[in-house]
Amino acid sequence: METSLRYPCIRENGFLEWKSLFVSAFFKIGFVGFMLVNLCGCGTSSSLVKKDSFKSLPFSNAFARALNLGQEKSQIQSSKPGNYPPIPLEANEPRVRKFLREYGYERRNTTRSYLAQSEKYLPMVIEQTRKHGLPQELAYLFLLESGANPDARSPANALGMWQFMPATARSYGLRVDSYVDERLDPDKSTNAALIYLKDLYGMFGCWRLALSAYNSGENKLDRVLCKEDANEYEDICSSRMLKRETKEFLPRFQAISIIAKNPKAYGFMPMSANRNDSRVEVVPVRGSYSLDKLARILNISYPELLEINPALVRGITPPEGTTYSLRVPIGKKDVLLAGLEKIEEESPQNHIVHVVKKGDTLIKITKKYGVSKEMLAQLNPDVNLSRRIKWGAKINVPRIATAKKVVSKTNGLKQKAKSKPNIAAKKS
């Protein structure tokens, strides 16, 4: 009885009535917060100045983004291309001018080599960007991320043209294990990166924040926005919670995009706009076969077959029993299918498992087994070999060094060139 007087909404069926009122109030507050965030967001360049009349609570900021974070990846992948606003390339903005000077003059040779390397992939990236309905400027993001190098690996274990971490890559449909790492596949990783960017835009409501989140990781940027009670990109540029790399990421991206869109204006050679893909067809292969043997059946070189199947990090098709879609030069499908009937599968046990013990170091392990750090990194995508290896960790070690060697360590165009370039961890 006393309880009913203190909480009048609880009567004979009080619990259900209280629950109904609570849920109703929760969604009303959430809806108001969502509208405030969208009204105050930086979806256009004119909204970068925060309006004093809209001072959203951290709760409403987090709630609005949570609505987008909760969307299923399958829904994102199957959704139709949206109508996204262009990304402003503000050449006269002081921060952008600083990096135009760096990329156009101070690091001219590096920029020239990255632009030349991007020619092979840029038409494909532009085509995919158009299919997703995204602004074309995003096609130049992989220059900043990896220097247009599909084999780039960071000390934080991010890999590929788009510098995906293993967990993020898997969440966007890429296969990452000790046999197949699709972060190394330019076509598949580009598709995953563009879906990820669409997701980030949906979470944060503008490209300035979405691109910053691509560098720092959406969880990190969301925490900063909530902590600073902010909705705008400019509000977080002075935050001590963000790394310098993330603060500089947007103006760096704008600078390299300006140069890549019009390289001739900055004294660089114009880039080809034509896609020059090798013509391939797909063969379903069940079982583990060495690419070296398959190349001999196809009468092509091993490097040629590996180039069109860059995700096969061991140089063999995976043995798990599932069918792997192997790319071969067009017209060679029947040749390979006939040849597969005449050769035996590779032994499934072509690696050993080393359990890290006290006193083990990466140098000792590589010397013991006669393998390189890069080979170990490919067979162990979830182990960051740039950090101290924990006791008890299990590391796959190849018995025969057949893995494709990824040796590139590029920082893209994010920082000034150093003797040991470094890529910061991101997409946490």
C-alpha positions, 0 to 999 in steps of 0.5 A: 500500500505504501508503495502504491502511494509513492509510485502511483503508476503501480497498481493492480497491474502496476508493473506492466503500466510502469514498464509501458510508461518507461518505454514510452518516455525512453523513446520520446527522449531518444527521438528528441535527442536524435532530432537535435543531433541531426539538426546540429550535425556537420552534414554540410560545410555551412554547419561547421560552426556549432549553434548555441541554440542547440546544446545536445546532451552527451546522452543524445549524442550517444543515443543517436549514434547507437541507433546506427551502430545497431544496424545489421551489416547484412542490411548495409550491404544490401541497401541501395546506393544513397545520395551522399553529399560531396566532400569539400576540398578546401584548398585555401584552408590553412591546414590543407595548404600546409599538406599541399605544400608537404605533398606537392614539394617537400615529399614530391618524390614520394607523392610521385611514386604513390600516384604512379602506383595508384594508376593500376587500382584507381579506375577500379576504385572509382568505379566501385565508388560510383556504384556505391553512390559515394562521392568520387573523392573517397576513391583517393583515400587509399593513397593516404592509407597505404600509398596505394600499396595492396601489400602494406602492413602496419606495426599495429597489424593493419593490412592492405590498401585500406589498412583493415584490422582483422576484426573490422575486416571480418565484420565487413565480410572479408575472410581473414585466417591463416590461409586466406586474407582478403585484406590483400585483395584490392577488389574485395577490400575496396568494396568492404572499405566503401561499405564501412565508410557508408556505415561511418557516415550513417553513424556520424552524419557528415564526412568530416567526422566519418573520415576521422572515425576511419582513422581513429575507429568509430568507438574512439571517436564516439567516446571523444564526442560524448566526453567533449559534448560535441557534434562537430568536427571543429569541436574535437580538433583541439581535444587532447583525447584524439591523437595528432594523426587523427586531427590531421587526417581530414586536411591530409586527405583533402590535400592528397585528393586535390593533387590526385584529382588534378596532378598536372596542376602540381607538376605531376604526370596525369594518371590514366583513367582506363581500367586495365584488368587482366581478364579472368574467370573463376574456377571452384576448387575443393581441397588444398593445391599448391599454386605452383602446381596449378600454374604449371597445369595452366602453363603460366608462371607462379607469380602471375597466378599469385597476382590474380589470387593475392589473398592466398597468403600461403600460396595454396588453396585452403584445405578446410573442405569448402570450395574456394573460388580461384581466379584463372586467366580467361579460357583456362577453366577447363584446362585446370579442371582437367588437370586437378583430376591428375594431381594429389592434394597437399598435406593439410599439416603444412605448419606447426604450432609453437607455444610461446614460453618464457624467454621466447622472442620473435628473433629467437622463433624466426631463427629457430624455424628459419622463417621471416617475420613477414611469413609469421605475420601472414599465418597469424593475422590476429597476433601483432608481432610488432609487440611483445609476444605473450607467454602461452600464445600459439603461433603458426609456423610454416614447415616450408616457406611457401607463403607470399612475402609481404614486406611493405611497411608504408605510412602512406602520406600520413606523416613525413618520411622517416627512416622507419615509417610507421602506421598508427593503429586505427579502427579499434 
